Amino acid sequence: MPAHFKRYDKKDILLLTHLRRYETKLGEIVLCDSSDDFEKAISETAAKYIVFGIPEDIGIKANLGKGGADSAWFSFLDSFLNIQSNDFFSGENIFMAGYFDFTDAQKLINVTAVTDEEKITAYRSFVNKIDDAVEELVKVITQNKKIPIIIGGGHNNAYPAIKGAAKGLYKAELLPLAQINCINLDAHTDYRPIEGRHSGNPFRYADEDGYLNKYCVIGIHENYLQQNVWIDIVNNPFIDLISYEDIFIHEKRNFIQAVAHATSFTEDNFTGIELDLDSIANILSSASSPSGVTTLNARQYMNFTAMDSKIAYVHICEGASRLETGEISSFTGKLISYLVTDFIKSHQRVK
């Protein structure tokens, strides 16, 4: 069992499900298992999709961002477990595994680190521990030929997701080499230099460590693309990007064509599907923006990639229902719920 991981049993799930006569909610149908042997539970479950949460914002704070991404998982659960189970989406193919709880580490850093510099150093150091825990869980899921659906936290968790999936799929003998591709709908590349782990450099670390083969980013904002990162990407044939401006301002291609380009670029291997909620206009996140893709675009992205990619994992991150600065959103969790159901519906139809 990975460190800091809290399991769900059926009682936990039903406590979060608002039961109503003559209706069946998803929380009544989804599978869970809190037995001691977690790997056995994963290997024996009939579910294909293993959902778990990473309610943390340590990686974002390590990147000098606003805290609050630790709030998205619980908001998502409240929405996801209370949608209708019906012919469109029934839920019996979903296993609710649990979530990581890093609150003790956050409290310890707040108490022991005095200056901002000390806090950043402590945050970046602890992200390595988060990496190890998340990697272990993703590896267990993927080596049993299941698909991890990872919700919440900073984009720092893309690195252990890539690493864990590559190792797991290799162990399952589905890959000749522990290396996968990745598509990311994001306002930023998150390919900053190696300077200590944080939410701004997961793909750089995954690339440098050899677990990331091809990487395609859709929707980056040219105003926030660092020149040194741009030069690195231009000189790397295994990385491609399509900017928000090229899609929506210059109209060189439409959004679906951009997604189709990304799936074509990565079609030679298992691919991780990343969606950073700061890519969507006016969604509460550590880097919220008035300009971005629409919620419809985001749902289309989940639908299209599920149909057109060989899926390694799904990761939806950076959203918040409450930021540490006080801003609140009542629909972040509901949006994530739509994105997850869109992906699973589409993937089940194709596969």
ZIGIQUI-V231218 format. One record per pair of residues at least 24 apart in sequence whose ideal C-beta (glycine too) atoms are under 10 Angstrom apart, sorted by the first residue. I is the first residue (numbers start at 1). J is the second residue. Records with the same first field share a line. If there is no record, write none. Layout:
I=J + J
This chain:
1=36 + 37 + 38 + 39 + 98 + 133 + 136 + 137 + 140
2=38 + 52 + 98 + 100 + 132 + 133 + 134 + 135 + 136 + 137 + 138 + 139 + 140 + 164
3=100 + 101 + 102 + 129 + 130 + 132 + 133 + 136 + 137
4=54 + 56 + 99 + 100 + 101 + 102 + 103 + 104 + 105 + 129 + 130 + 133 + 134
5=38 + 52 + 54 + 97 + 98 + 99 + 100 + 101 + 133 + 134 + 136 + 137
6=34 + 52 + 53 + 97 + 98 + 99 + 100 + 101
7=32 + 33 + 34 + 35 + 36 + 38 + 41 + 52 + 96 + 97 + 98 + 99
8=32 + 33 + 34 + 51 + 52 + 53 + 77 + 95 + 96 + 97 + 98 + 99
9=33 + 34 + 35 + 96 + 98
10=34 + 96
12=77 + 96 + 98
13=77 + 81 + 96
14=81
15=81
16=74 + 77 + 78 + 80 + 81 + 82 + 96
17=77 + 78 + 80 + 81 + 82
18=78 + 81 + 82
19=82
20=82 + 84
23=82 + 84 + 85 + 86
24=84 + 85 + 86 + 90 + 91
25=80 + 81 + 82 + 83 + 84 + 85 + 91
26=79 + 80 + 81 + 82 + 83 + 84 + 85 + 86 + 89 + 90 + 91 + 92 + 94 + 96 + 337 + 341
27=77 + 78 + 80 + 81 + 82 + 83 + 85 + 91 + 96
28=81 + 85 + 91
29=81 + 85 + 89 + 90 + 91 + 92 + 93 + 94
30=80 + 81 + 85 + 90 + 91 + 92 + 93 + 94 + 95 + 96
31=91 + 92 + 93 + 94 + 95 + 96 + 97
32=94 + 95 + 96 + 97 + 98
33=95 + 96 + 97
34=97 + 98
38=97 + 98 + 137 + 140
39=139 + 140 + 141 + 143 + 144
40=144
41=95 + 97 + 140 + 144
42=95 + 97 + 137 + 140 + 141 + 142 + 143 + 144 + 146 + 148
43=140 + 141 + 143 + 144 + 145 + 146
44=144
45=93 + 94 + 95 + 97 + 144 + 146
46=92 + 93 + 95
47=91 + 92 + 93 + 94 + 95 + 96 + 97 + 146 + 147
48=93 + 94 + 95 + 145 + 146 + 147 + 344 + 347 + 348 + 351
49=91 + 93 + 94 + 95 + 96 + 141 + 146 + 147 + 148 + 149 + 311 + 314 + 340 + 343 + 344 + 347 + 348
50=94 + 95 + 96 + 97 + 137 + 138 + 140 + 141 + 142 + 144 + 146 + 147 + 148 + 149 + 150 + 313
51=76 + 77 + 80 + 94 + 95 + 96 + 97 + 98 + 99 + 147 + 148 + 149 + 150 + 151 + 314 + 340 + 344
52=95 + 96 + 97 + 98 + 99 + 100 + 134 + 137 + 138 + 141 + 148 + 149 + 150 + 151 + 152
53=77 + 96 + 97 + 98 + 99 + 100 + 101 + 149 + 150 + 151 + 152 + 153
54=99 + 100 + 101 + 102 + 130 + 133 + 134 + 137 + 150 + 151 + 152 + 153 + 154 + 156 + 157 + 160 + 161 + 315 + 317
55=99 + 100 + 101 + 102 + 103 + 151 + 152 + 153
56=99 + 100 + 101 + 102 + 103 + 105 + 106 + 126 + 127 + 130 + 134 + 152 + 153 + 154 + 156 + 157
57=102 + 106 + 123 + 152 + 153 + 154 + 156 + 199 + 286 + 318 + 320 + 323 + 324
58=102 + 105 + 106 + 109 + 122 + 123 + 124 + 125 + 126 + 127 + 129 + 130 + 153 + 154 + 156 + 197 + 198 + 199
59=123 + 124 + 126 + 127 + 130 + 131 + 153 + 154 + 155 + 156 + 157 + 158 + 159 + 197 + 198 + 199 + 200 + 201 + 202 + 286 + 317 + 318
60=123 + 127 + 153 + 154 + 155 + 156 + 198 + 199 + 200 + 285 + 286 + 287 + 317 + 318 + 320 + 324
61=106 + 109 + 119 + 120 + 122 + 123 + 124 + 126 + 127 + 154 + 198 + 199 + 286 + 324
62=119 + 120 + 121 + 122 + 123 + 124 + 125 + 126 + 127 + 130 + 154 + 156 + 195 + 196 + 197 + 198 + 199 + 200 + 201
63=120 + 123 + 124 + 127 + 154 + 155 + 156 + 190 + 192 + 195 + 196 + 197 + 198 + 199 + 200 + 201 + 286 + 287
64=116 + 120 + 123 + 198 + 199 + 200 + 286
65=154 + 155 + 198 + 199 + 200 + 278 + 285 + 286 + 287 + 318 + 323
66=284 + 285 + 286 + 287 + 288 + 320 + 323 + 324 + 325 + 327
67=106 + 154 + 286 + 320 + 322 + 323 + 324 + 325
68=284 + 285 + 286 + 318 + 319 + 320 + 321 + 322 + 323 + 324 + 325 + 326 + 327 + 328 + 329 + 332
69=152 + 153 + 154 + 155 + 156 + 157 + 199 + 277 + 284 + 285 + 286 + 317 + 318 + 319 + 320 + 321 + 323 + 324 + 332
70=101 + 102 + 103 + 106 + 152 + 153 + 154 + 320 + 321 + 322 + 324
71=152 + 284 + 319 + 320 + 321 + 322 + 323 + 324 + 328 + 329 + 332 + 333
72=151 + 152 + 153 + 277 + 284 + 285 + 316 + 317 + 318 + 319 + 320 + 321 + 322 + 329 + 332 + 333 + 335 + 336
73=99 + 100 + 150 + 151 + 152 + 153 + 319 + 321 + 333 + 336
74=99 + 152 + 321 + 333
75=151 + 152 + 284 + 319 + 320 + 321 + 322 + 329 + 330 + 331 + 332 + 333 + 334 + 335 + 336 + 337
76=151 + 152 + 316 + 319 + 321 + 332 + 333 + 334 + 335 + 336 + 337 + 339 + 340
77=151 + 152 + 333 + 336 + 337
78=321 + 333 + 334 + 337
79=331 + 332 + 333 + 334 + 335 + 336 + 337 + 338 + 340
80=151 + 333 + 334 + 336 + 337 + 338 + 340 + 341
81=337
82=334 + 337
83=334 + 337 + 338 + 340 + 341
88=341 + 345
89=340 + 341 + 342 + 344 + 345 + 348
90=348
91=341 + 344
93=344 + 347 + 348
94=149 + 340 + 341 + 344
95=141 + 146 + 149
97=137 + 140 + 141 + 146 + 148 + 149
98=137
99=151 + 152 + 153
100=130 + 133 + 134 + 137 + 152 + 153 + 157
102=126 + 129 + 130 + 133 + 153
105=129 + 130
120=196 + 198
121=196
123=156 + 196 + 197 + 198
124=156 + 195 + 196 + 197 + 198
125=196 + 197
126=197
127=154 + 156 + 157 + 159 + 160 + 196 + 197 + 198 + 199 + 202
128=156 + 159 + 160 + 196 + 197
129=197
130=154 + 156 + 157 + 159 + 160 + 197
131=156 + 157 + 159 + 160 + 161 + 163 + 164 + 197 + 202 + 205
132=160 + 163 + 164
133=157 + 160 + 164
134=158 + 159 + 160 + 161 + 163 + 164 + 315
135=159 + 160 + 161 + 162 + 163 + 164 + 165 + 166 + 167 + 168 + 211
136=160 + 164 + 167 + 168
137=161 + 164 + 168
138=162 + 163 + 164 + 165 + 166 + 167 + 168 + 272 + 312 + 313 + 315
139=163 + 164 + 165 + 166 + 167 + 168 + 169 + 170 + 171 + 172 + 178
140=164 + 168 + 171
141=165 + 168 + 313
142=166 + 167 + 168 + 169 + 170 + 171 + 172 + 174 + 175 + 180 + 270 + 312 + 313
143=167 + 168 + 169 + 170 + 171 + 172 + 173 + 174
144=168 + 171 + 172
145=169 + 172 + 174
146=172 + 313
147=273 + 306 + 311 + 312 + 313 + 314 + 343 + 344 + 347 + 351
148=272 + 311 + 312 + 313 + 314 + 315
149=273 + 311 + 313 + 314 + 315 + 316 + 339 + 340 + 343 + 344
150=272 + 274 + 313 + 314 + 315 + 316 + 317
151=314 + 315 + 316 + 317 + 319 + 333 + 336 + 337 + 339 + 340
152=315 + 316 + 317 + 318 + 319 + 320 + 333 + 336
153=199 + 315 + 316 + 317 + 318 + 319
154=190 + 198 + 199 + 200 + 202 + 276 + 285 + 286 + 317 + 318
155=184 + 186 + 188 + 190 + 198 + 199 + 200 + 201 + 202 + 203 + 274 + 276 + 277 + 278 + 286 + 287 + 315 + 317 + 318
156=190 + 197 + 198 + 199 + 200 + 201 + 202 + 205 + 317 + 318
157=199 + 202 + 274 + 315 + 317 + 318
158=182 + 184 + 186 + 190 + 199 + 201 + 202 + 203 + 205 + 206 + 212 + 272 + 274 + 276 + 313 + 315 + 317
159=190 + 197 + 199 + 201 + 202 + 203 + 204 + 205 + 206 + 207 + 209 + 211 + 212
160=197 + 202 + 205 + 206 + 211 + 315
161=202 + 206 + 211 + 272 + 274 + 312 + 313 + 314 + 315 + 317
162=202 + 203 + 205 + 206 + 207 + 209 + 211 + 212 + 213 + 215 + 272 + 274 + 312 + 313 + 315
163=202 + 205 + 206 + 209 + 210 + 211 + 212
164=211 + 312 + 313
165=211 + 270 + 271 + 272 + 311 + 312 + 313 + 315
166=206 + 209 + 210 + 211 + 212 + 213 + 269 + 270 + 272 + 312
167=211
168=312 + 313
169=269 + 270 + 310 + 312 + 313
170=211 + 270
174=270 + 310 + 312
175=269 + 270 + 312
177=210 + 211 + 213 + 269
178=210 + 211
179=206 + 209 + 210 + 211 + 212 + 213 + 214 + 269 + 270
180=206 + 211 + 212 + 213 + 214 + 266 + 269 + 270 + 271 + 272 + 310 + 312 + 313
181=212 + 213 + 214 + 215 + 216 + 238 + 262 + 263 + 265 + 266 + 267 + 268 + 269 + 270 + 271 + 272 + 309 + 310 + 312
182=206 + 207 + 211 + 212 + 213 + 214 + 215 + 216 + 217 + 239 + 262 + 266 + 269 + 270 + 271 + 272 + 273 + 274 + 312 + 313 + 315
183=214 + 215 + 216 + 217 + 218 + 240 + 259 + 261 + 262 + 263 + 265 + 266 + 271 + 272 + 273 + 274 + 275 + 301 + 304 + 305 + 308 + 309
184=215 + 216 + 217 + 218 + 219 + 220 + 241 + 262 + 272 + 273 + 274 + 275 + 276 + 279 + 315
185=216 + 217 + 218 + 219 + 220 + 255 + 258 + 259 + 262 + 273 + 274 + 275 + 276 + 277 + 279 + 280 + 292 + 293 + 297 + 298 + 301 + 302 + 305 + 316
186=217 + 218 + 219 + 220 + 221 + 241 + 244 + 274 + 275 + 276 + 277 + 278 + 279 + 287 + 292 + 293 + 317 + 318
187=217 + 219 + 220 + 221 + 223 + 224 + 225 + 243 + 244 + 276 + 277 + 278 + 279 + 280 + 281 + 285 + 287 + 288 + 289 + 291 + 292 + 293 + 318
188=217 + 219 + 220 + 221 + 224 + 225 + 226 + 229 + 276 + 278 + 279 + 287 + 318
189=215 + 217 + 220 + 224 + 225 + 226 + 229 + 230 + 232 + 233 + 239 + 241
190=215 + 217 + 220 + 229 + 274 + 276 + 317 + 318
191=215 + 217 + 220 + 225 + 226 + 228 + 229 + 230 + 232 + 233 + 236 + 239 + 241
192=226 + 228 + 229
193=226 + 228 + 229 + 232
199=276 + 286 + 287 + 317 + 318
200=226 + 229 + 287
201=229
202=274 + 315 + 317
203=239 + 274
204=229 + 232
206=272
207=232 + 236 + 238 + 239
212=238 + 239 + 272
213=238 + 266 + 268 + 269 + 270 + 271
214=238 + 239 + 240 + 262 + 265 + 266 + 267 + 268 + 269 + 271
215=239 + 240 + 241 + 262 + 265 + 266 + 271 + 272 + 274
216=240 + 241 + 242 + 258 + 259 + 261 + 262 + 263 + 264 + 265 + 266 + 271
217=241 + 242 + 243 + 262 + 274 + 276 + 279
218=242 + 243 + 244 + 247 + 255 + 258 + 259 + 261 + 262 + 274 + 275 + 279 + 293 + 297 + 301 + 305
219=243 + 244 + 245 + 246 + 247 + 248 + 255 + 258 + 259 + 276 + 279 + 280 + 292 + 293 + 297 + 298 + 301
220=244 + 245 + 246 + 279
221=245 + 278 + 279 + 287 + 289 + 291 + 292
222=246 + 249
223=289 + 291
224=278 + 287 + 289
238=265 + 266
239=265
240=265 + 266
244=279 + 289 + 291 + 292 + 293
245=291
247=293 + 297
248=291 + 292 + 293 + 294 + 297
249=291
255=293 + 294 + 296 + 297 + 298 + 300 + 301 + 304
256=297 + 300 + 301 + 303 + 304
258=293 + 297 + 301
259=297 + 300 + 301 + 302 + 303 + 304 + 305 + 308 + 309
260=304 + 305 + 308
262=301 + 304 + 305 + 308 + 309
263=304 + 305 + 307 + 308 + 309 + 310
264=308 + 309
266=305 + 308 + 309 + 310
267=308 + 309 + 310
268=310
269=309 + 310 + 312
270=309 + 310 + 311 + 312 + 313
271=305 + 308 + 309 + 310 + 311 + 312 + 313
272=305 + 309 + 311 + 312 + 313 + 314 + 315
273=301 + 302 + 305 + 306 + 309 + 311 + 312 + 313 + 314 + 315 + 316 + 343 + 347
274=305 + 313 + 314 + 315 + 316 + 317
275=301 + 302 + 305 + 314 + 315 + 316 + 317 + 318 + 319 + 336 + 339 + 343
276=315 + 316 + 317 + 318 + 319
277=316 + 317 + 318 + 319 + 320 + 332 + 335 + 336 + 339
278=317 + 318 + 319 + 320
279=318
280=319 + 335 + 339
282=329
283=318 + 319 + 320 + 329 + 331 + 332 + 335 + 336
284=318 + 319 + 320 + 321 + 322 + 323 + 327 + 328 + 329 + 330 + 331 + 332 + 335
285=317 + 318 + 319 + 320 + 323 + 327 + 329 + 332
286=318 + 319 + 320 + 323 + 324 + 325
287=318
288=318 + 319 + 320 + 323 + 327 + 329
295=331 + 335 + 338 + 339
298=335 + 336 + 338 + 339 + 342
299=335 + 338 + 339 + 341 + 342 + 343 + 346
300=342
301=339 + 342 + 343
302=338 + 339 + 340 + 341 + 342 + 343 + 344 + 345 + 346 + 347
303=339 + 342 + 343 + 345 + 346 + 347 + 349
304=342 + 346
305=343 + 346 + 347
306=342 + 343 + 344 + 345 + 346 + 347 + 348 + 349 + 350 + 351
307=343 + 346 + 347 + 349 + 350 + 351
308=346 + 350
309=347 + 350
310=351
311=343 + 347 + 350 + 351
314=339 + 340 + 343 + 344 + 347
316=340 + 343
